[in-house]
Amino acid sequence: MRKTKTVDEFIASGLAPTFDDLNLSLGIHLDEISSLKIASKLNISDSRLMEDLDKYRKRIALLAETWVE
């Protein structure tokens, strides 16, 4: 399984932690909602959303790997 897919599934599970410094309210299936809609809902630009998602995925990658095992 690809690492990004594992991380996204972990996020969608609702078990991934949140971080105050990232303006993300996740627990959604990222492939089911466009990034523009998510960014609009969070009142941020889509480029900012992508940057924050990249940071978030990096922070939780090890947790996601443990979760899938």
Protein Blocks (a to p, Z undefined) as FASTA:
>chain_A
ZZklmmmmmmmnopaccdfkbccdehiafklpcfklmmmmnopafklmmmmmmmmmmmmm
mmmmmmmZZ
